[in-house]
Amino acid sequence: MPDGLHGPNVITAGEAVLLLVAVAGGEAVHLARRHEPLEQGCDAVPDHYLTGGDSGREAVQRRYDLEALREPNWERTTMCGREWDGRR
């Protein structure tokens, strides 16, 4: 990750790296695991949050490592089985 840029919002619990994800329109935060190597994972942040011209998206583009956010490393459901961010 380039110096000074943020990556995905993750926490480490023991040896597990978990992504903090929003469900229920952002009213709740859940955890998603890294996907197994043979499965197709999803990115930490859907592309529609990273592209466009409004000031919030421009701030994300300046402050975050977009390549790290787009890596397909994460399960499509949370640890408790909920779909997150409209993913199917």
C-alpha positions in Angstrom: 0.0 0.0 0.0 1.4 3.4 -0.9 2.6 5.4 2.1 -0.1 7.5 3.8 -3.0 5.8 2.1 -5.7 3.8 3.9 -6.5 0.2 3.0 -9.7 -1.7 3.8 -11.1 -1.4 7.3 -9.9 -4.7 8.9 -9.3 -6.0 12.3 -7.1 -9.0 13.4 -8.5 -11.6 15.8 -5.9 -14.2 16.6 -4.7 -15.3 13.1 -7.9 -14.2 11.3 -8.1 -11.0 9.3 -11.7 -9.7 9.2 -13.2 -6.9 7.2 -15.6 -4.5 8.9 -18.7 -4.3 6.6 -21.9 -2.3 6.8 -25.3 -4.1 6.6 -28.9 -2.7 7.0 -28.0 0.5 5.1 -25.0 1.2 7.3 -27.0 0.9 10.6 -25.0 -2.1 11.7 -21.4 -3.2 11.3 -20.6 -6.9 10.8 -17.5 -8.9 10.0 -16.6 -10.8 6.8 -13.9 -13.4 6.5 -11.2 -13.6 3.8 -12.5 -16.0 1.2 -10.9 -19.4 0.6 -8.2 -19.4 -2.1 -10.3 -21.5 -4.5 -13.5 -19.3 -4.2 -14.1 -16.0 -6.0 -14.2 -13.3 -3.3 -15.4 -9.8 -3.6 -13.8 -6.4 -3.1 -13.9 -4.5 0.1 -15.7 -1.5 -1.5 -18.0 -1.7 -4.5 -16.8 0.3 -7.5 -19.7 2.7 -7.4 -18.3 4.1 -4.1 -14.9 4.7 -5.7 -15.9 6.4 -9.0 -17.8 9.5 -9.9 -17.3 13.2 -9.3 -18.8 14.2 -6.0 -16.6 15.5 -3.2 -16.9 12.3 -1.0 -15.7 10.1 -3.8 -12.9 12.4 -4.7 -11.8 12.3 -1.0 -11.8 8.5 -1.1 -9.7 8.5 -4.3 -7.2 10.8 -2.6 -7.0 9.1 0.7 -7.4 5.4 0.0 -5.3 2.7 -1.8 -7.9 2.0 -4.4 -6.0 -1.1 -5.6 -6.2 -2.6 -2.1 -9.9 -1.8 -1.8 -10.6 -3.6 -5.1 -8.8 -6.8 -4.3 -11.3 -9.7 -4.3 -10.3 -11.0 -0.9 -13.5 -11.2 1.0 -16.5 -13.5 1.6 -19.8 -12.3 0.0 -21.6 -12.8 3.3 -20.8 -11.8 6.9 -19.8 -14.3 9.5 -23.4 -14.6 10.6 -24.6 -15.2 7.0 -25.9 -11.7 6.0 -25.3 -10.3 2.6 -23.5 -7.1 2.9 -23.8 -4.0 0.8 -26.3 -5.5 -1.6 -24.0 -8.3 -2.8 -25.3 -11.5 -4.2 
